[in-house]
Amino acid sequence: MASTPPNGQNTLPLFYSSLVPLSSQAHADFGLKTREDLGFTKNTHAIPVTVDEFPVVQRHYPIVFGLGENPAPLALVGLQEGKNLYVGEDNMWEKGQYIPAFVRRHPFMLARLQPNSEELSLCFDEGSGLVTTDAEQKFFNGTETTELTKNILGFCEQFEQAVMRTRAFMDELTKLDLMMDGEVTINREGLDQPAVYRGFRMVSEEKLQALRGDQARKLVQSGLLGLVYAHLFSLSLISPLFERQFAQTGK
């Protein structure tokens, strides 16, 4: 979810195959083709989300946390690796369901052109096929950026700011030692044995309740406690997600 150098092929974010800086010199005649579907998301079951999205995401998908040293919040759109249950055979996202900003941002993102640089540049995924010379919506009018480019840059800047807020939230959860390995057991009539879903992290309600008074007040005053409960409430959607999976795959 974080910014990535264009030459960091091995560390590119989900959905990105390459990154190229957008410039008026190299892309004077380029523009953006209209995206016709979201098929590029159909082979993933977990999509990064920011804390800014928690209030709406919690109504649509379970919010869990990834594994590793720098875990990110993830919206579960499936329970099987490589299967998005919300993208149909037509490669369209199911109507009425929230599409995470991480998906809507593609094929653009802000990235550092040099690893040690603090400056972020607007880049695009060259492999997306959406940035071409035959697109009607152009990025530049001479050397000036068009409204299209300004809007894209504004969206990516807002997303990057939300990423920073998300990192601060995750740092606070780590500092308070609130995380635990997650496990959900689903009992369904007709199954020989319960379905068990693991491989994620979640907030421990027991640890949350054991916080000191000053720690709890800090969470409340910062607004982070609401985010924690949005995450916890969203976990109730794992069972409906399993039912969706069962309806589509029979397992």
ZIQUIVEN-V511615 format. One record per pair of residues at least 24 apart in sequence whose C-alpha atoms are under 7 Angstrom apart, sorted by the first residue. I is the first residue (numbers start at 1). J is the second residue. Records with the same first field share a line. If there is no record, write none. Layout:
I=J, J
//
This chain:
1=48
2=163
3=110, 111, 112
4=111, 112
5=111, 112, 113, 114, 115
6=113
15=40
16=125
17=125, 127
18=125, 126, 127
19=123, 124, 125, 126
20=123, 124, 125, 126
21=121, 122, 123, 124
22=122, 123, 124
24=140, 143
28=140, 142
29=133, 138
30=131, 132, 133, 135, 138, 139
31=131, 132, 133, 135, 136, 137, 138, 139
32=130, 131, 132, 135, 137, 138
33=130, 131, 135
37=91, 92
38=91, 92, 93
39=91, 92
42=83, 84, 87
43=82, 83, 84
44=81, 82, 83, 84
45=76, 77, 78, 79, 80, 81, 82, 83, 84
46=74, 75, 76, 77, 78
47=74, 75, 76
48=72, 73, 74, 75, 102
49=73, 74, 75, 100, 102
50=162, 163, 166
51=162, 165, 166, 227
52=162
54=227, 230
55=230
57=98
58=230, 231, 234
59=234
60=97, 98
61=234, 237
62=234, 235, 237, 238
63=231, 234, 235
64=200, 201, 202, 231
65=200, 201, 202
66=200, 201
67=200, 201
78=241
79=242
85=245
105=156
109=156
110=156
122=153
169=224
178=203, 204, 207, 208
179=203, 204
180=204
186=239
//
